[in-house]
Amino acid sequence: MSKFKRFLTGVAVGLVILASVLGGAISERLFGYKILDNFFPSRREEGSHPSVTQQRILTEESVVIEVAEKVSHSVVTVGITKTQRVLDLFDWDPFMDPFGFFRQPQSKEQKIQRDIGSGFIVSADGLIVTNKHVVADTQAKYRIITKDDKEYEVKKIYRDPVNDLAILKIDPDVTSGSKPVELGDSDKLKVGQFVIAIGTALGQFRHTVTTGVISGLGRGITAGSPFEGYVERLDNVIQTDAAINPGNSGGPLLNSAGQVIGVNVAVAAEGQNIGFALPINLVKESLANFEKTGKFERPFLGVRYRMISQDLALLNDVPQGAYVVEVVENSPADKAGIKEGDIITKFDGQPVKEKEGGLAKLIAQKKVGESVKLTIWRDGEQKEFTAILEKTKE
């Protein structure tokens, strides 16, 4: 073959390759074919591949849908029914009784019935977990409303004297269409982990599903209910940005496998997207104890306290620990010689730190009747005391 023919052959091959490239690019732009994506990626795909993004979104959506479908029938609404006396300011007819305006207004009884919280089924025997502050009114009656709008009267309430937990007993047939929830392991939680919350938001919107992540672990808060006016100090709680509102209290906080890893307990009034939940392992301990004894039998020290964080300790030149606000009369702490104003720095040799769950977590690890050593900071000096933990009264 002559040099000229070889030249023409090379030009022809080059033209074919060029035509293929141009044709592929044009077909990709006009018809969406992506033959040359690996060699000539389009600008709109820089940064992330659309199919990958779409797959991630669909996966997240499917997880939430699957968890909601799996658990929603085991989540219930807690309602309250009570009777209270109210002034009847309009029970006066000026034409029949012109001087009635100056008389003492009459009161009458009014029945109040509303949704106030959430809960979830934990056994086929009709046991439901919720927050203690949801059912704090001992004079009221409570009812359970399931997802299919069936109502059941609460037969018995067992309130945990130490933690913001309560177990409600109803007729077992409520679980005929609902399986008990699966309990996870809150000791294995990580900050940033995906979570799902289900509950009766604002006491109005039943089975509301919200999502978020775990924002923090080992938090200390003061929690309560706007419906009941009940507050208490809670340590070692889970912080989440999943939307939790009044009425969500007692509902489950779930992981992506549909396991309950926390009990929603409070929302921060000072900020948005800040909610809290009790670790489920705390609930499992209470349930195990309840199954053995039929009641909550927890070790009791007998102090009301506030945790002193590291920053607060440095600011006030005092050690970290539990600052004793009140000592319960005739309690183990009182018998041991603990006084108001003391700072409990060690509990049976373990440092008392807010980030590690505080005093409540250390007490919960002990048993009724166990002797513990308390290291106290008092008036700039360190002292040692011994207390024997007693059984709390429900």
Buried (B, 14 or more C-beta within 10 A) or exposed (E): EEEEEEEEEEEEEEEEEEEEBEEBBEBBEEEEBBBBEEEEEEEEEEEEEEEEEEEEEEEEEEBBEEBBEBBBBBBBBBBBBBEEEEEEEEEBEEEEEEEEEEEEEEEEEEEEEEBBBBBBBBBEEBBBBBBBBBBBBEEBEBBBBBBEEEEBEBEEBBBBBBBBBBBBBBBEEBBEEBEBBBBBEBEEBEEEBBBBBBBBBEBEBBBBBBBBBBBBBBBBBEBBBBBBEBEBBBBBBBBBBBBBBBBBBBBBBBBBEBBBBBBBBBBBEEEEEBBBBBBBBBBBBBBEBBEEEEBBBBBBBBBBBBBBBEEBBEEEEBBBBBBBEEBBEEBBBBBBBBEEEBBBBBBBEBEBBBBEBBBBBBBBEBEEEEEBEBBBBBEEEEEEBEBBBBBBEE
